[in-house]
Amino acid sequence: MSVMIDTQVMFNAGMNLANPDLQKLFLHSKEGRIRLFVPHIVWEERRTQMVEDVCEKLRALDKAFKEVTRKFQSNLVLNGLPLPALNCIAENDTNTLSKEALTKFAADHRLEIVPLGADHAERAWQRFFDISLPFNPEQKRVDRRKDIPDSWILETALDLRERHPDLVALCADVKLTTALADSGIRVVGVVKELVDEIDSKLEQVDLPQAPIASPVEQVLAQQEEPEDIPQTSQLERILEDARNAFKNLELKAVGFVGALKNPTKDQLFGLLERSGEKPGEIQNVVEKLVLTELITDTGNHYIPRNQEACQLAAKTVEAELIRLTLGE
């Protein structure tokens, strides 16, 4: 799937991965399940919005610091105290650092920043003069100028659609949504809705599974193993007993993640502890499940990686999860 994201969506969700739905969308891009395109206009709008927000606070901090410094010259209460020091970041440095940080962010998450086309200016301005979508003829000319950035984004979307017929626009702006839909581009207005659609499509595809060196594989695959497997040594029996000791914990961890979809780390660990598991064992088992690619650690959340295994495990722990959730 090819996805283009709009400024309003980026603004609403933020860029620090705190939003779990945007977090999953970026993860799908990072792992190559979708191609995520961001028009240059959108990227720069969001970057400068964040820079302006920081600079506004820096200016307020600098103003407050100067006021306090002046108080030292006239306030007897402060007489004799050392002058405070402030190492404030320059606005120019903030602008430069923001470009470097977002360039790295785009590379890390495989975001494709779409540059302005050679003819985009001419096409966008022609839309303005013709008062065609996304411009509204009922608005005054001076008000229509506010929609010029959207006309550039629309031109980028039209070019992308030519190369990627499956393009979906993730857009929350009403006028741009109308213009995109009128041009035959499917629009989704909520990040979660699109993420759920992607997850649903992934569940229907038989993806190759990585080898799982874990006892939970036998339970989740629902396959009967021969009970008369010869044991060639006492050591093998000891190791088998050690693995079986954690089988139930592994099953619960995978099942909880499969049922909850994207639990936070605190949420998952809390549920497992309340189910009677020990914190140290939980940590070890969950880390192993990440390494064996049953689940994915996004930094703040755990999400299903092996969709089939997580769904099967979720069914086996459904009653346990309900009991823990209701606090019975």
C-alpha positions in Angstrom: 0.0 0.0 0.0 1.2 3.5 -0.8 0.2 6.3 1.7 0.5 10.1 1.5 0.2 12.0 4.7 -1.2 15.5 5.1 -0.1 18.4 7.4 -3.2 18.4 9.6 -2.7 14.7 10.4 1.0 15.3 11.2 0.0 18.3 13.4 -2.8 16.4 15.3 -0.7 13.3 15.9 2.7 14.9 16.5 6.1 13.6 15.4 7.5 12.1 18.6 5.9 8.7 18.3 3.8 9.4 21.5 0.7 8.7 19.4 0.3 4.9 19.3 -1.5 4.9 16.0 1.0 7.1 14.2 3.7 5.0 15.9 2.3 1.8 14.3 2.0 3.6 10.9 5.7 4.6 11.0 6.6 1.1 12.1 4.8 -0.4 9.1 6.8 2.0 6.9 10.1 1.2 8.7 9.6 -2.5 8.2 8.6 -2.1 4.5 5.0 -3.1 4.7 3.8 0.2 3.2 5.4 3.1 1.4 4.8 6.3 3.3 5.1 9.6 1.3 5.3 13.1 2.8 5.1 16.0 0.4 7.8 18.6 0.9 5.2 21.3 1.8 3.8 19.0 4.5 7.3 18.2 5.9 8.4 21.8 6.0 5.1 23.0 7.5 5.3 20.5 10.3 9.0 21.1 10.9 8.6 24.9 11.1 5.6 24.5 13.3 7.6 22.6 15.8 10.5 25.1 15.5 8.2 28.1 16.0 6.7 26.4 19.1 10.2 25.9 20.6 11.4 29.4 19.7 8.4 31.0 21.2 9.2 29.3 24.5 12.9 30.2 24.2 12.0 33.8 23.7 9.7 33.8 26.7 12.5 32.1 28.7 15.0 34.7 27.6 12.6 37.6 28.4 12.0 36.2 31.9 15.7 35.7 32.5 16.5 39.3 31.5 13.8 40.5 33.9 15.2 38.5 36.8 18.7 39.8 36.0 17.5 43.4 36.1 15.9 42.7 39.6 19.4 41.9 40.9 20.3 45.6 40.3 17.5 47.1 42.2 16.1 44.5 44.7 17.9 44.5 48.1 16.6 41.0 48.9 18.8 39.7 46.0 21.8 41.8 47.0 24.9 39.6 47.4 23.5 36.6 45.6 25.4 35.4 42.6 23.9 36.3 39.2 22.0 33.4 37.6 23.3 31.9 34.4 21.4 30.8 31.3 22.7 29.0 28.3 19.9 29.5 25.9 19.8 27.9 22.4 19.9 30.4 19.6 17.0 30.3 17.2 19.3 29.8 14.2 20.7 26.7 15.9 17.2 25.4 16.6 16.4 25.7 12.9 19.5 23.9 11.8 19.2 21.1 14.3 15.5 20.6 13.4 16.5 19.9 9.8 19.2 17.4 10.9 16.8 15.7 13.4 14.0 15.2 10.9 16.3 14.1 8.1 17.5 11.3 10.4 13.9 10.6 11.5 12.8 10.2 7.9 15.7 7.9 7.1 15.1 5.7 10.2 11.4 5.2 9.4 11.9 5.0 5.6 9.7 8.1 5.0 9.9 9.3 1.4 9.9 13.1 1.3 8.5 14.1 -2.1 10.2 17.2 -3.5 8.4 20.0 -5.3 7.8 19.2 -9.0 9.1 21.5 -11.7 5.6 22.4 -12.8 3.9 22.4 -9.5 4.1 26.2 -9.1 2.4 26.8 -12.4 -0.3 24.2 -11.8 -1.0 25.3 -8.3 -1.2 29.0 -9.2 -3.5 28.1 -12.2 -5.9 26.4 -9.7 -5.8 29.6 -7.7 -6.6 31.8 -10.7 -9.3 29.4 -12.0 -10.7 29.1 -8.4 -10.8 25.3 -8.7 -10.5 22.8 -5.9 -9.2 23.1 -3.2 -10.1 26.8 -3.6 -13.7 28.0 -2.7 -15.2 30.6 -5.0 -17.5 31.7 -2.2 -14.5 33.0 -0.2 -12.9 36.3 -0.7 -9.7 36.3 -2.7 -7.6 37.2 0.3 -9.0 34.3 2.2 -8.5 31.8 -0.6 -4.7 32.6 -0.5 -4.6 30.6 2.8 -5.3 27.4 0.7 -2.3 27.8 -1.6 -0.2 25.3 0.3 -3.0 22.7 -0.1 -3.0 23.2 -3.8 0.7 22.3 -3.9 0.0 19.2 -1.8 -2.8 18.3 -4.2 -0.4 18.5 -7.2 2.0 16.2 -5.4 -0.7 13.7 -4.7 -1.8 13.7 -8.4 1.8 12.9 -9.5 2.1 10.2 -6.8 -1.1 8.6 -8.0 0.3 8.3 -11.5 3.2 6.2 -10.2 1.3 4.5 -7.4 -2.4 3.8 -8.4 -3.1 2.3 -5.0 -2.3 5.6 -3.3 -4.3 6.4 -0.2 -4.3 10.0 1.2 -4.3 10.3 5.0 -5.9 13.7 5.3 -7.9 15.6 7.9 -8.3 18.9 6.1 -11.9 19.3 4.8 -11.1 21.3 1.6 -8.1 19.2 0.7 -10.1 16.0 1.3 -12.8 17.2 -1.1 -10.2 18.1 -3.7 -8.4 14.7 -3.4 -11.6 12.7 -3.5 -12.8 14.7 -6.5 -9.6 13.7 -8.3 -10.3 10.0 -7.6 -7.9 9.5 -4.7 -9.2 7.6 -1.7 -9.0 9.5 1.5 -8.8 8.3 5.1 -9.3 10.9 7.8 -8.2 9.0 10.9 -4.8 7.4 11.5 -6.3 4.5 13.5 -8.7 3.7 10.7 -5.9 3.3 8.2 -3.7 1.3 10.6 -6.5 -1.1 11.4 -7.0 -1.6 7.6 -3.3 -2.3 7.1 -3.3 -4.7 10.1 -6.4 -6.5 8.6 -4.7 -6.9 5.2 -1.6 -8.3 6.8 -3.6 -10.9 8.7 -5.0 -12.2 5.4 -1.5 -12.6 3.9 0.5 -15.7 4.6 3.8 -14.1 5.6 6.9 -16.3 6.0 7.5 -17.0 9.7 10.9 -16.9 11.3 12.0 -20.0 13.3 10.8 -19.8 16.9 13.2 -21.4 19.3 10.6 -21.5 22.1 8.2 -24.0 23.7 5.3 -21.7 23.1 5.6 -22.5 19.4 4.1 -26.0 20.0 1.0 -24.5 21.8 0.3 -21.8 19.4 0.7 -24.0 16.3 -1.9 -26.3 17.8 0.0 -29.3 16.6 0.3 -32.6 18.5 3.9 -33.6 19.0 4.9 -37.2 19.5 5.1 -38.1 23.2 7.7 -40.8 22.8 10.6 -38.6 21.7 13.7 -40.4 22.9 15.8 -38.5 25.4 19.4 -39.2 25.0 20.8 -37.7 28.1 19.9 -36.4 31.6 21.0 -32.9 30.4 18.4 -32.9 27.7 15.7 -33.7 30.2 16.8 -31.0 32.5 16.8 -28.4 29.7 13.4 -29.5 28.6 12.0 -29.1 32.1 13.5 -25.6 32.3 11.8 -24.6 29.0 8.5 -26.0 30.1 8.6 -24.0 33.3 8.1 -20.8 31.3 5.7 -22.2 28.7 2.6 -20.8 30.5 4.2 -17.4 31.0 5.2 -17.2 27.3 1.6 -18.1 26.2 0.1 -15.5 28.4 2.5 -12.8 27.2 1.9 -13.5 23.5 -1.9 -13.8 24.2 -2.2 -10.5 26.0 -0.3 -8.7 23.3 -2.5 -10.4 20.6 -5.7 -9.4 22.4 -4.7 -5.9 23.4 -3.0 -5.2 20.0 -0.6 -2.5 21.3 -0.4 -2.6 25.1 2.2 -0.3 26.8 5.1 -2.0 28.6 3.7 -1.0 32.0 0.2 -2.4 31.0 1.6 -5.7 29.8 4.0 -6.2 32.8 1.2 -5.2 35.2 -1.2 -7.7 33.9 1.3 -10.5 33.9 2.3 -9.7 37.5 -1.3 -9.7 38.6 -1.7 -13.1 37.0 0.9 -14.4 39.4 4.1 -14.2 37.4 7.4 -12.9 38.8 8.8 -9.5 37.4 12.3 -10.9 36.6 10.9 -13.9 34.7 8.5 -11.6 32.9 11.3 -9.4 31.7 13.4 -12.4 30.4 10.5 -14.1 28.7 9.2 -10.9 27.0 12.7 -10.1 25.7 12.9 -13.6 24.2 9.6 -13.2 22.5 10.9 -10.0 20.9 14.1 -11.8 19.8 12.1 -14.7 18.3 9.9 -12.2 16.4 6.6 -13.2 18.0 6.1 -9.6 19.2 7.7 -6.2 18.4 9.1 -3.8 20.9 8.4 -0.3 19.6 10.0 1.5 22.5 6.9 2.3 24.5 4.5 -0.5 23.4 4.5 -4.1 22.4 2.6 -5.0 19.2 2.0 -8.3 17.4 4.7 -9.4 14.9 3.6 -12.9 14.2 -0.1 -12.1 13.7 -1.3 -15.8 13.5 0.5 -16.8 16.6 -0.7 -13.8 18.6 -4.3 -14.4 17.5 -4.2 -18.1 18.5 -2.6 -17.3 21.8 -5.2 -14.5 22.5 -8.0 -17.1 22.3 -6.4 -19.3 24.9 -6.0 -16.4 27.4 -9.3 -14.6 26.8 -10.9 -15.7 30.1 -7.8 -14.9 32.1 -7.5 -11.4 30.5 -11.2 -10.6 31.2 -10.7 -11.6 34.8 -7.7 -9.4 35.2 -9.2 -6.5 33.4 -12.4 -6.6 35.5 -10.4 -7.1 38.7 -12.2 -10.1 39.7 
